[in-house]
Amino acid sequence: MKILIVDDEIAMREILKIMLKNYVIVEASNGREAIKIFCEERPEVVLMDIMMPLMDGIKATAEIKKIDPNVKIIAITAYATAKGDQILEAGADFILKKPFTRREVIEAIKNVTGKT
């Protein structure tokens, strides 16, 4: 399974790559780049940070869902209370609150895809 990790913090992308070492990983550092990489790579799952420069995760989620309504998007944020409704309205399938464990990330992926 291919997963797109979208986060402006390189440390967070690296942590997620380590947690998801059994998956094929592609990454982007902002929402605009995420849309471009999504179109090129067509991952099954997108792990989307919400607060990013250039284009936030809410706008990027809405754009990616227009391209492929079936892609599964997991929002990753420390702002779930403040931004949760907006990201779900944009099309996110699940919200994962920071900080999170490897188990929580894997379970979120399993929940949205139905795959182990």
Backbone as CSV, one residue per row, in Angstrom:
resi,resn,N_x,N_y,N_z,CA_x,CA_y,CA_z,C_x,C_y,C_z
1,MET,0.838,-1.176,0.000,0.000,0.000,0.000,0.887,1.244,0.000
2,LYS,0.500,2.215,-0.815,1.254,3.468,-0.905,0.554,4.535,-0.071
3,ILE,1.361,5.252,0.727,0.851,6.293,1.612,1.591,7.593,1.340
4,LEU,0.842,8.675,1.213,1.409,10.011,1.073,1.380,10.684,2.440
5,ILE,2.553,11.081,2.926,2.673,11.812,4.185,2.837,13.289,3.845
6,VAL,1.937,14.118,4.371,1.986,15.555,4.108,2.144,16.292,5.432
7,ASP,3.301,16.918,5.612,3.566,17.691,6.831,4.693,18.659,6.536
8,ASP,4.561,19.889,7.007,5.611,20.874,6.775,6.835,20.648,7.664
9,GLU,6.691,19.854,8.703,7.823,19.562,9.589,8.506,18.269,9.146
10,ILE,9.770,18.402,8.736,10.513,17.229,8.266,10.625,16.172,9.358
11,ALA,10.765,16.596,10.614,10.883,15.633,11.721,9.633,14.762,11.809
12,MET,8.462,15.360,11.624,7.223,14.578,11.681,7.151,13.606,10.510
13,ARG,7.568,14.040,9.332,7.578,13.122,8.181,8.528,11.960,8.437
14,GLU,9.678,12.252,9.021,10.650,11.183,9.310,10.103,10.201,10.345
15,ILE,9.466,10.709,11.384,8.881,9.835,12.409,7.831,8.926,11.774
16,LEU,6.969,9.502,10.953,5.929,8.695,10.304,6.530,7.668,9.345
17,LYS,7.596,8.039,8.633,8.239,7.071,7.731,8.784,5.887,8.524
18,ILE,9.349,6.151,9.689,9.858,5.064,10.538,8.692,4.201,11.031
19,MET,7.619,4.848,11.486,6.451,4.103,11.978,5.817,3.241,10.884
20,LEU,5.905,3.716,9.643,5.229,3.046,8.528,6.213,2.383,7.580
21,LYS,7.282,1.844,8.127,8.352,1.272,7.302,7.899,0.101,6.431
22,ASN,6.763,-0.505,6.749,6.270,-1.635,5.952,5.401,-1.195,4.771
23,TYR,5.256,0.111,4.599,4.452,0.653,3.501,5.349,1.402,2.515
24,VAL,4.848,1.616,1.313,5.539,2.463,0.333,5.153,3.896,0.676
25,ILE,6.153,4.745,0.911,5.907,6.106,1.370,6.350,7.126,0.327
26,VAL,5.487,8.096,0.085,5.848,9.299,-0.672,5.505,10.462,0.257
27,GLU,6.127,11.624,0.027,5.894,12.709,0.964,5.826,14.067,0.289
28,ALA,5.182,14.983,1.001,5.051,16.360,0.549,5.153,17.265,1.776
29,SER,5.617,18.500,1.546,5.841,19.413,2.673,4.772,20.499,2.803
30,ASN,3.801,20.534,1.889,2.697,21.491,2.005,1.534,21.001,1.139
31,GLY,0.417,21.696,1.241,-0.776,21.264,0.527,-0.656,21.290,-0.986
32,ARG,-0.013,22.332,-1.512,0.158,22.425,-2.973,0.985,21.265,-3.501
33,GLU,2.083,20.993,-2.803,2.944,19.880,-3.200,2.191,18.551,-3.058
34,ALA,1.355,18.456,-2.040,0.574,17.231,-1.809,-0.319,16.909,-2.999
35,ILE,-0.971,17.921,-3.555,-1.859,17.708,-4.701,-1.052,17.211,-5.898
36,LYS,0.091,17.835,-6.138,0.959,17.440,-7.257,1.432,15.986,-7.087
37,ILE,1.948,15.670,-5.902,2.456,14.313,-5.629,1.304,13.304,-5.693
38,PHE,0.144,13.679,-5.182,-1.007,12.786,-5.237,-1.331,12.408,-6.681
39,CYS,-1.365,13.392,-7.557,-1.684,13.139,-8.969,-0.640,12.249,-9.638
40,GLU,0.619,12.415,-9.254,1.697,11.612,-9.842,1.731,10.191,-9.293
41,GLU,1.519,10.043,-7.996,1.748,8.763,-7.310,0.488,7.950,-7.018
42,ARG,-0.650,8.607,-6.909,-1.935,7.952,-6.613,-1.892,7.002,-5.409
43,PRO,-1.518,7.516,-4.237,-1.515,6.667,-3.038,-2.938,6.299,-2.622
44,GLU,-3.060,5.218,-1.862,-4.371,4.810,-1.344,-4.777,5.625,-0.125
45,VAL,-3.754,6.070,0.634,-3.998,6.795,1.881,-3.136,8.050,1.904
46,VAL,-3.711,9.129,2.450,-2.970,10.374,2.658,-3.035,10.702,4.141
47,LEU,-1.862,10.902,4.749,-1.786,11.392,6.124,-1.532,12.889,6.012
48,MET,-2.524,13.706,6.371,-2.516,15.135,6.079,-2.450,15.988,7.339
49,ASP,-1.357,16.727,7.482,-1.285,17.742,8.527,-2.270,18.845,8.156
50,ILE,-2.777,19.575,9.132,-3.737,20.633,8.835,-3.055,21.993,8.691
51,MET,-2.200,22.345,9.633,-1.581,23.671,9.648,-0.256,23.631,8.890
52,MET,-0.254,24.188,7.665,0.950,24.217,6.821,0.974,25.518,6.023
53,PRO,2.160,25.947,5.599,2.253,27.134,4.745,1.844,26.813,3.298
54,LEU,1.671,27.842,2.498,1.308,27.792,1.077,-0.125,27.334,0.855
55,MET,-0.472,26.146,1.345,-1.855,25.675,1.302,-2.054,24.749,2.490
56,ASP,-3.059,25.043,3.306,-3.268,24.210,4.490,-3.889,22.862,4.126
57,GLY,-3.940,21.988,5.103,-4.445,20.642,4.887,-5.928,20.574,4.586
58,ILE,-6.679,21.570,5.040,-8.114,21.587,4.771,-8.362,21.802,3.277
59,LYS,-7.708,22.812,2.704,-7.864,23.083,1.267,-7.306,21.925,0.440
60,ALA,-6.146,21.398,0.837,-5.532,20.293,0.091,-6.417,19.049,0.128
61,THR,-7.027,18.783,1.277,-7.926,17.632,1.397,-9.103,17.778,0.427
62,ALA,-9.706,18.952,0.402,-10.842,19.189,-0.496,-10.434,19.001,-1.957
63,GLU,-9.262,19.507,-2.326,-8.796,19.377,-3.715,-8.504,17.924,-4.077
64,ILE,-7.851,17.202,-3.190,-7.526,15.789,-3.451,-8.800,14.963,-3.561
65,LYS,-9.784,15.246,-2.723,-11.058,14.512,-2.785,-11.808,14.793,-4.095
66,LYS,-11.620,15.986,-4.669,-12.220,16.285,-5.978,-11.572,15.420,-7.057
67,ILE,-10.270,15.188,-6.932,-9.526,14.377,-7.902,-9.911,12.907,-7.763
68,ASP,-9.973,12.431,-6.517,-10.303,11.030,-6.256,-11.150,10.937,-4.991
69,PRO,-12.464,10.881,-5.146,-13.344,10.827,-3.971,-13.146,9.579,-3.112
70,ASN,-12.496,8.550,-3.663,-12.327,7.295,-2.920,-11.052,7.216,-2.102
71,VAL,-10.131,8.160,-2.291,-8.895,8.112,-1.517,-9.223,8.330,-0.041
72,LYS,-8.474,7.672,0.814,-8.690,7.787,2.256,-7.713,8.811,2.811
73,ILE,-8.252,9.819,3.486,-7.421,10.885,4.052,-7.571,10.889,5.566
74,ILE,-6.430,10.764,6.230,-6.373,10.818,7.686,-5.728,12.151,8.057
75,ALA,-6.484,13.007,8.721,-5.946,14.291,9.176,-5.131,14.054,10.436
76,ILE,-3.945,14.643,10.464,-3.077,14.531,11.633,-2.893,15.935,12.178
77,THR,-3.330,16.136,13.422,-3.300,17.498,13.948,-3.283,17.561,15.458
78,ALA,-2.726,18.632,15.949,-2.820,18.950,17.373,-4.026,19.861,17.607
79,TYR,-4.685,20.265,16.503,-5.794,21.221,16.562,-7.137,20.559,16.273
80,ALA,-7.306,19.319,16.693,-8.530,18.570,16.372,-9.782,19.280,16.873
81,THR,-9.720,19.875,18.043,-10.899,20.536,18.594,-11.260,21.768,17.772
82,ALA,-10.263,22.566,17.429,-10.505,23.818,16.708,-10.809,23.594,15.224
83,LYS,-10.141,22.638,14.598,-10.232,22.470,13.147,-10.920,21.174,12.713
84,GLY,-11.316,20.358,13.665,-11.868,19.039,13.349,-13.048,19.059,12.399
85,ASP,-14.028,19.924,12.674,-15.212,19.988,11.810,-14.846,20.403,10.392
86,GLN,-13.926,21.374,10.269,-13.527,21.858,8.949,-12.848,20.769,8.125
87,ILE,-11.966,20.005,8.735,-11.238,18.979,7.984,-12.182,17.840,7.596
88,LEU,-13.135,17.510,8.444,-14.102,16.470,8.096,-15.021,16.947,6.968
89,GLU,-15.440,18.210,7.012,-16.265,18.771,5.937,-15.500,18.790,4.613
90,ALA,-14.177,18.968,4.689,-13.349,18.990,3.476,-13.197,17.593,2.876
91,GLY,-13.490,16.553,3.675,-13.437,15.200,3.135,-12.547,14.218,3.868
92,ALA,-11.941,14.645,4.962,-11.101,13.697,5.722,-11.970,12.554,6.241
93,ASP,-11.371,11.361,6.263,-12.088,10.172,6.719,-11.893,9.898,8.201
94,PHE,-10.842,10.488,8.777,-10.488,10.190,10.166,-9.578,11.301,10.663
95,ILE,-9.650,11.603,11.956,-8.730,12.576,12.563,-7.882,11.848,13.593
96,LEU,-6.574,11.980,13.450,-5.608,11.408,14.383,-4.976,12.570,15.132
97,LYS,-5.134,12.575,16.444,-4.642,13.681,17.255,-3.170,13.485,17.624
98,LYS,-2.397,14.566,17.463,-1.005,14.564,17.929,-1.032,14.817,19.434
99,PRO,-0.146,14.200,20.213,0.798,13.159,19.801,0.076,11.821,19.647
100,PHE,0.675,10.938,18.848,0.071,9.635,18.591,1.151,8.567,18.660
101,THR,0.716,7.324,18.780,1.641,6.195,18.819,1.634,5.497,17.466
102,ARG,2.611,4.657,17.246,2.665,3.861,16.015,1.384,3.029,15.890
103,ARG,0.974,2.422,16.981,-0.229,1.596,16.962,-1.446,2.406,16.514
104,GLU,-1.577,3.641,17.009,-2.713,4.479,16.625,-2.693,4.808,15.130
105,VAL,-1.508,5.059,14.583,-1.393,5.353,13.150,-1.795,4.131,12.327
106,ILE,-1.258,2.970,12.688,-1.563,1.728,11.970,-3.060,1.418,12.062
107,GLU,-3.636,1.580,13.246,-5.063,1.311,13.426,-5.913,2.264,12.590
108,ALA,-5.521,3.537,12.520,-6.262,4.510,11.702,-6.227,4.083,10.227
109,ILE,-5.075,3.649,9.751,-4.946,3.199,8.356,-5.824,1.971,8.120
110,LYS,-5.781,1.014,9.042,-6.628,-0.175,8.924,-8.108,0.184,8.930
111,ASN,-8.481,1.110,9.796,-9.887,1.504,9.902,-10.410,2.132,8.624
112,VAL,-9.628,2.998,8.010,-10.129,3.684,6.804,-10.040,2.832,5.546
113,THR,-9.084,1.896,5.505,-8.920,1.090,4.296,-9.589,-0.276,4.390
114,GLY,-9.780,-0.757,5.612,-10.297,-2.110,5.786,-9.239,-3.161,5.520
115,LYS,-7.972,-2.722,5.375,-6.860,-3.641,5.113,-5.910,-3.683,6.289
116,THR,-5.205,-4.797,6.425,-4.216,-4.908,7.496,-2.833,-4.624,6.978
